[in-house]
Amino acid sequence: MSRIDSNNITNIVVAGKSGAGKQPRIDVLKEEFNLEQLSTGNIFRKYLGRFNEYGYKGDLDVFWDEKNQRFVPDDIIVEKLGTNDEDVILGLKAKYFVDKGLFVPDYITNQLFEAYFAERNFRKQILDGYPRTVDQSKFLLGLLEKHDSRIDFVLLVDNSDERIIERTVKRRICPKCGRVYHLEYKPPRDGRWCECGAEVIQRSDDTEEKIRSRLKEFKEKALPAINHLRDHGIPVVTVPGHLEEFTPENVRKSVMGAIEKLYQK
């Protein structure tokens, strides 16, 4: 266990390029500091799921004010939707953009994030995938100040673009249980089968073209977001995403060694 008292750790941000190797480092932080993983993917799944469960079948365009490029007021949404369930309303707003294949704007992402973070009292979370823009960083800092919380540090997982591309195109996912495999480093059984018996798949966005697009977005949006947190006094701890000998113990030593150096300063 770490020599750092887990009671003194409030929240941590984990950042890095898509495919850099964040999850093994997140797993170390969860175990060492008794934290939960707060993933933007899970946030969207929760609220989209709540809206889908509600079963509204009408046209979502009726909730959008085209002239002013915003949603109609919430009281009108409640009237048209037939419920004042905040989770369902948030899910509707996310689904409007997702269904059109549009980037979900920061103000919607921030609303979803705040509602989810609030359920956890703004504490003991590893923020994974948030903040991804400077505006999200600004919103996060305001939220933390408002609720007397903090980010202790950002853990930045560093890896080269070419290594990420090589690694990610060979990634395979189990559609049933979610296990992640790699055709070279952690192959599924017979190159096809998960431990649970399902056949693994390649994610539709794990192509080289889409990976390069995500890497470009990281440089243009996520990296400035991290720098904004750094500029406001939150330390950034960088750890390598590639290890010559990849074992759980080497990952743990790499992560905890870097964090302990921060706390020795």
N, C-alpha and C positions, 0 to 999 in steps of 0.2 A: 504493500500500500504506500501511497505518497506520504511524504513528510509534511505536505501542505494540508492544513485542516480543511476538510471538505465543507465544514460549517461556514467557513469564510468565503466560499465561492458562491456567488449569487447567480450569474448567468455567463455563458461563454458564446461567442460567435465563432462558427467554423466556416471558413471560406476557402475557395480554390476553384480552379478551372473545372468544368465538367469532365469527369474521368480522371481527376488528379489523384484520387485515392482517399477521399474524405471519410468514407464510412468506417474503415478500420481505426482511424484516429478518433472518430466520434465514439466508437465502442469503448476505447480506452478511457475517454473522459467520463462516459456514463458509469463505468465501473469504479474508477478512481474517486470520483467526486459525488456519486449518488445523484446524478442528474437525469432528466428526461430529454429525449430528442424531439425538438419542435421543428418539424419539416414543413416547408411551404407546400410540398406535394400532398402531404397528409391534410393540411388545412383546406386546400382546394377540394380534395376528395370528400372531406367531411361535409362542407357546405353544399357542394354540388349534389352529394348524396341526399342531403336533407331536402333539397328542392325536388329532386327526382322522386323521392318517397312521397312527397306531398301530392304528386300526380297531376299537376297543372298541365293541360294539353293545348292551351291557347297560344296565340302568336305573341312572342315576347316583345315585338316591335311596339306594342301598345304602351309599354312602360318607358319608352325612350322618347325624349323630346328632341326631335331632329334639328329644330331651329336653334336651340340653345346648346345642343350637343351634350346633354346630360339626362339623367333619369328624371322622370316626373317626381314630384314630392312624395315622400313615403306614405302620407295619408291617402293619396290617390292609389299608390301601389297596394296598400292594405285593402282598399275598397274593391279594386279590380281583381286582386288575387284571392280575396275571401279569407285572409288570415293575417294576424299581426305577429306571427312567429318570426322573431328577428333572424333566426338561422335560415329559415326558408327564404326570407327577403334577401339576405346576403347571398344565398345560393343562386337566386334568380339573377342578381346583378353580375355574378361571376359567369353564369351560364350564357348570358347574353353575348359576352365577348368571346367565350370559348367556342360556342356554336358557330360564330361567324369567322373563326380562325384568326381573331384579332388579338393583339397584345393586351393583356388585362392592365388597365391604367393603374398607376401608383395609388390613387385615392381609393380604388376598390380593394387592391391588395392590402393596403394599410388597414382598411376597415375589417377585412377578414382576419388579418394578423392580430389586431388589437383584441377582437372578440375572443380568439383562441388563447392568446397570451393571458387575458384577464381571467379565464377559467383556471389558470394555473398561478394566479396571484402575482404574475409578473416576476416569478422567481424559480430558481432551480431548473433552468432550461438551457439546452444547447440549441442555439438558433442555427438551423441548417437551411440555406437558400434564402435567407433574409438577414440584412438588407442587400438588395441587388442593384439599387440606384442611389444616387446622392440624396434624392428627395426621400427615399425610404430611410436612409440613415438619419436625416434630419427629423423625420417623424419618430423614429425609434428613440433618439436622444430626448425628445420632448416627452415621450411616453414614460421613459425611465425616470425623468425628473419629476413628473407629475405624480408618480406612484412610489417615489422614494426607493427606487431600485437602481441597478447598475449592470453594466457589462464589465466583467473583471479583465478580460483580454480577448483579442481575436486570435484564433489559431489559423494561420494561413498555410495550407498544404500546397507546396510548390512542386511543379512537374513540367517538363518540356512539352511543347505542342506535339512534336513528332512522336514522343513516347506515348502520349495520351492517345493519339490517333491509332498507333499500332496496338495499344492495349484495348481500346474501346471497340474497334471493329470486330474483335474476337470475343467480345463479351456476350454471354447468353443468359437469359432470365427464365426462371420457371414461372409460367403464367398462373399456376395454381397456388404455390406457397410463397413465391417471391424470392427464393434463393437465387444468388448470383453466381455464375460460373465464368470461367475463362478457358477457351479451347486449348491454351498452352499451359497456363500456370495452375488452373484449378478446373480440369475438364470434367464435364458431366459423364456419367456412366456410358461407355461405348460411344462417347461423343454426342449423345442425343438425350439421355434420360436423367431426370432429377432423382434425388434420393426418395422423393415422395411418389415416384412412378410416372409423373407427367413428362411430356416431351418439351424440352427447353426451346426457346425461341430467341431470335435476334430482334431487339427493339427497332421499330421503324425509323427512329432518329439516330441509330448507331451506324450511320453511313459516313464516309469520310467528308462528303460535302456538308452534311448537317453538323458534324463535329467541328469542322473549321468555322462554321457560322457561329456556333456556341462559343468557341474560343475568341472570336472577334468581339462578340457581345461582352464577354468577361473583361477584356481589355478596355472597352469603351464605356462600360456602365458599372460593372461590379468592382473593378479595381479603384476607380474614383470614390465609390461608396466606402470601401475599406479605408482609403486615405482620409476621407472625411472624419471617420471615427478616430483615426490616429491623430488627426489635427486637433481633435477635441479631447485629447488626453488619454485615450484608451490604447494601451500597449498592444502591439502586434507581434506575435511569436510565430516565426516561420519554421516549418519542419519539412523535410524532404518527402515527396510522395513516392519516390523510388528508393528502395533499399536493395543493396547487392544481394543480401540474403533476407528474403521476406518471410518472417515468422511472427506470430503474435507477440512473442517476447521482445523481438527487435523493434517492432512497432511501438510497443509500450515504452521501451527504454528511450527511443527517439523522441516521443512526445513528452514524457515526464521529465527527461533530461533538459529539454528546452524550457519547459514551464518552471522547473526548479531554479534554473539560471535566472529567470525573470524575477522570482521571489527572493533571490539572494542579493539582488541589486539594492 
